[in-house]
Each structure stands twice: as structure tokens, then as C-alpha cells.
């Protein structure tokens, strides 16, 4: 057996990276956790306008869950809080409000 044959058989042995791919792990990335669940927040407060601005885009639309990584429970609470803050003029309804 030549050196190339032994090297080839050694590489075939136990390839851990390949077994990780088969098990469903995606490149070692961990799943992101909801920011509200991580901080143990039960309901999103509509009076915290600085927090709510992070979840509203430039056009005034509420950003979707896939962008913000918020769980379904907190996304519903967040949407309700944004709507209440808009109604009380803490947040704008659109991004085209003229400041003057």
C-alpha cells in the first residue's frame, strides 16, 4: 500500500464536519432568540417609543418577524403597541411627515 492509499483511507475515517451536515446543523450557527423572551418581557409597552422605532421601517411599516426575530406572541404584542403609539402620536403613521 502506498502513501497515497493510506492518506486516502485516513481521510475517509470519521469526518465530523460531514456528520454535522447530515444532522441538520447549519454551519454551526445557533438559532437566534426573541429579544423580548430573552429579557423576560411579557408585554411590549406602547409608551417606549425608542424601542418601538427599532421595529418600524423608514416608511412607517411594522417590520416582519423574519427580519426582527421576534416570536409570534411578542410580534402580536409589538404590533398592538405600535398601533397604540401611533394613535397617541408617539410614532408617525408614515415616514413622510414634514417636520417644521
C-alpha positions in Angstrom: 0.0 0.0 0.0 1.4 3.4 -1.0 1.4 6.6 1.0 -1.5 7.9 -1.1 -3.6 4.9 -0.3 -3.1 5.3 3.5 -3.8 9.0 3.3 -7.0 8.4 1.4 -8.2 5.8 3.9 -7.4 8.1 6.9 -9.4 10.9 5.4 -12.4 8.7 4.9 -12.5 7.7 8.6 -14.7 9.9 10.8 -15.4 13.2 9.1 -17.1 15.2 11.9 -18.0 18.1 9.6 -19.9 15.8 7.2 -21.8 14.2 10.1 -22.8 17.7 11.3 -24.3 18.5 7.9 -26.3 15.3 7.9 -27.7 16.0 11.4 -29.3 19.3 10.2 -26.9 21.8 11.8 -26.4 24.9 9.6 -22.7 25.7 9.7 -22.5 25.8 13.5 -24.9 28.8 13.7 -27.1 29.0 16.7 -30.8 29.9 16.4 -31.5 33.4 17.5 -33.7 34.0 20.4 -36.6 36.5 20.6 -35.2 39.7 22.2 -38.3 40.0 24.4 -38.2 36.4 25.6 -34.5 36.8 26.4 -35.2 39.8 28.6 -38.3 38.1 30.1 -40.7 40.9 28.9 -44.3 39.7 28.9 -45.9 42.6 27.1 -44.4 45.3 24.9 -45.0 48.8 26.3 -46.5 51.3 23.9 -45.0 54.3 25.8 -41.4 53.1 25.0 -41.2 54.9 21.6 -37.4 54.4 21.3 -37.9 50.6 21.5 -40.8 50.6 19.0 -38.8 52.7 16.4 -36.4 49.7 16.0 -39.4 47.6 14.8 -40.8 50.1 12.3 -39.1 50.8 9.0 -38.5 54.2 7.3 -41.9 54.0 5.6 -43.6 53.6 8.9 -44.5 49.9 8.4 -44.1 47.3 11.1 -41.2 45.1 10.3 -42.0 41.3 9.9 -40.9 38.6 12.2 -38.3 37.1 9.9 -36.4 40.4 10.0 -36.6 41.1 13.7 -36.6 37.5 15.1 -39.5 38.2 17.4 -41.6 35.3 18.4 -45.3 35.1 17.4 -46.6 36.1 20.8 -44.4 39.2 21.1 -45.0 40.1 17.4 -48.7 40.5 18.2 -48.0 42.5 21.3 -45.5 44.6 19.3 -48.0 45.4 16.6 -50.6 46.4 19.1 -48.1 48.6 20.9 -47.0 50.3 17.6 -50.7 51.0 16.7 -51.4 52.5 20.1 -48.3 54.6 20.0 -49.3 55.9 16.5 -52.8 56.8 17.8 -51.2 58.8 20.7 -48.8 60.5 18.2 -45.7 58.9 19.8 -44.9 57.3 16.4 -45.7 58.6 12.9 -48.2 56.7 10.7 -45.9 57.2 7.7 -42.3 58.1 7.1 -43.3 61.2 5.0 -44.3 63.6 7.8 -42.9 67.0 7.4 -41.1 68.5 10.4 -41.5 72.2 10.5 
